[in-house]
Amino acid sequence: MNETFGDMGEFSLIQRITRSVIAGPQVSVGPGDDGAVMSVDGALVVSTDVMNENVHFRTDWVSSVDVGHRCVGGAVADIEAMGAVPTAVTIALSAPASCRVDWLDGFTEGVLAECAKAEVSLVGGDLSSADRLSIAVTALGQTGGRAPIRRDGARPGDAVAYRGRLGWAAAGLAVLTRGFRSPRALVGAYQRPDVPYGAGLEANRRGATAMIDVSDGLVADLDHIAQASGVVVDIDSGTLDVPDPLVAVAHATGKDPLDFLLAGGEDHALLATFPFGQVPALWTVIGTVQALDGRDPAVFVDGQQWLGARGWTHF
């Protein structure tokens, strides 16, 4: 199919996106009106993510289906990180008029597949022309009467634990950057995050004191908790699982495999602090929260302040 966005026109494209949308039980008005209408249990949680071509993805590295998965997964992970239940997303897509309609079909396929996986509804959005692809996703969630889990609640004596994958997407990006496509598992991890849906609510129910998703890198994101909470966090590197594919890519690229684990982002694992004895069974404990004792808030690794790679920053 060689038909482009310019050939089809805005409203036909919107109809093409929304024709397969299935609304969840909270949605009384979905796509097609001036606004969506939903019921909310407890407080409303809202987060917005932006993905830009050649900044967050390259079309020769990820398919349009992958982009659909990535944009929904990354946005919904922020709702999970608040300890809330994700319910819906809106998506604003900007694209050149020359963009092909079959790209849109793949993107929509990925969006709806990830929405189904996350158990959220696509309830609206916008479509605009632009020089390059740009996608803004707003994710919505509800607290169900529970307090949200913020970044500023970590306390000395808490355990630090994560759920999900660490370093896989970063290793996949390193492979792609060098023009290769294997190990396939790592490249796939970069192309589509494996968000641990439901783990945010699980952490909330087990008394998590602070939480964040690992989008920029373990050290970088954990430092947000340290700064907000006024604590030192110490990671025990011996607790970090280093899968064989990461070791192989590290050796091939001259890197320390720990760099992928500590500085690699876009896996969207959940990272939380818990009172000891309350860490859920499927979470992996990797460190402790300590009092400042004259130190500035920081992330330590094996008792030393980490001075290596920290993760992604835009500016």
Secondary structure, 3 states (H helix, E strand, C coil): CCCEHHHHCHHHHHHHHHCCCCCCCCEEECCCCCCCEECCCCCEEEEEEEEEECCCECCCCCCHHHHHHHHHHHHHHHHHHCCCEEEEEEEEEEECCCCEHHHHHHHHHHHHHHHHHHCCEEEEEEEEECCCCEEEEEEEEECCCCCCCCCCCCCCCCEEEEECCCCHHHHHHHHHHCCCCCCHHHHHHHHCCCCCCCHHHHHHHCCCCEEEECCCCHHHHHHHHHHHHCCEEEECHHHCCCCHHHHHHHHHHCCCHHHHHHHCCCCCCEEEEECCCCCCCCCEEEEEEECCCCCCCEEEECCEECCCCCCCCCC
